[in-house]
Amino acid sequence: MKERLTPTSSERRTIWGWAFYDWANSAFATTVMGVFFPGFFKQVWSQGVDANLSTARLGLGSASASLIVALLAPVLGAIADRSQRRKRMLILFTYLGVVMTAGLVFLPDGYWRSALFIYALAYIGYAGAMVFYDAMLPQIAPAASLDQVSSLGYALGYLGGGLLLVANVFMAVKPHTFGIADTDTAIRLCFASVAVWWGLFALLTFAWTPADPQGQRPTLRRQIGAGWRQLISTFTKIRKLKTIMLFLLAYWCYIDGVDTIIKMAVDFGMSLGFEFKDLVLAFLMVQFIAFPSALAFGQLGRYWGVRRSIYLALCIYIFVTLWGANMSRVSEFYVLAAVIGLVQGGIQALSRSYYARFIPKGLNAEFFGFYNMLGKFSAVVGPALMGLTGLVVRRWLLPIDPTAEQLRAVGLQATRSSIVAVLVLFFAGALLLYFVDEARGKQEADAFEAKDAGKK
């Protein structure tokens, strides 16, 4: 039977409902994770601390949150497959993130440990929800439209997150225009706006996507036990599906570099001495350039090939990292932001839809649990590697009794060295991706399905 290329009207409503969750939760990724939390953490919650030390604190704190998500993701995916509570779990993790984001509003100055703890819980809510959100993709989109639907989600995410970020930037840069006393208060209100935006727009997803199946469900304790057993079982399955395993290793490497640049770009720019408002405006550029670019990459993957399109994005990221390590003017930061915007949404969207091609039927949530686990676990490596590299280089180059000028020069060199370390992840990912064979991956999935059906 010929595969249907376009969705029906009811499917379109479901697709838009699914995609609007990217619109909702991207406010956290842009305003909180990408821009205001790193800057506010450095200037307010970790004030008076050496730049390399605050970078290390932020990197290790982000890494710790990612590690927790990495350990939870496959179990959550297995539980979702067995209990059929994907939508309920999506709602649960969404509002964990929403409440914790609101909690940042009330945290006093200098409380860097509490800031990292609350941020970690908010990030767990954000990333945990993505396990169930991603697992819904193969269910709501026709197979022939996976690339386009995935890209639509990312495009709406960049547009929605960018629109709120515009308002938040104006609030932070010109607080008196909004009747706000100062910039610190404005940024705290930006955190509040993210909680409201995320919580309200997520309701569209909850209203327009299908409800969880009805029927008797096992207790939570049995679900968790079954989830751990399923985790072991899924590892065994992935070992048999060599193409999936190879792709996940490649993805684990290169998406770490992507996530590290997203999370640490503002901190990196501030350590180079750039003004916070310039960094925020550059980040804002990324959002609006990434919106049409994510859609364009969906079409590029369809006509030029997904793997080649991912390679194009990786080459650009390598170029950006090398240039970023040597830039000295804020104008260069703007140029690099524009270049990143061209590929950031594309590499994320195409990686997700490329992986969906290799998953045997009926194992979507379980396998996307592993996908998210590796994606979030890789985010452990990047920020930690960047932070620790900066500290090591600084200690290695710093004289015993340094002058103020030597302190500045060594700190700057340590900052530049920290971003170079990210190159290892891009090169490793590109090398592993070279050996991924899409045709073989589909054959392995079909053979696995046939074998599994024969056992039933």
NORSUL-V277515 format. One line per field, one symbol per residue. phi: phi as a letter, one per 20 degrees, with the letter a starting at -180 (. if undefined). burial: 1 if it has 24 or more other ideal C-beta (glycine too) atoms within 12 Angstrom, else 0. A space follows every 50 residues. Layout:
phi->???
burial->???
This chain:
phi->.fffecffffffffffffffffgfeffffefefedffgffffedfcfmdg gfffffgffffffffffffffegffffffffeeldffffffgfgefffff fffffdfffnefffffffffffffffffffgfffffgfeedggfdgfffg fggffffffffffffgfffffffcfffemdfbfgffffffgfffgfgfff ffffffeddfffgepfcfffffffffffffgfffgffffeefffffffff fgfffffffffffdffgffffenffgffffffffggfeffffffffffff ffddoffffffgfffffffffffffdfcdfffffffffffgfcfffffff fffffffeeffncfffffffgfgfffffffffgfffffffffffffefff cfefffgfffffffffffffffggfffffffffgeedfffffffffffff ffffee
burial->00000010000001111111111111111111111111111111110001 11111111111111111111111111111111111111111111111111 11111010000100110111111111111111111111111110111111 11111111111111111111111000000000110111111111111111 11011101100000000000001001100110111011001011111111 11111111111111111111110101111111111111111111111111 11000111111111111101101110100000110111111111111111 11111111110011111111111111111111111111111011000000 00000000011111111111111111111101100101001101100100 000000
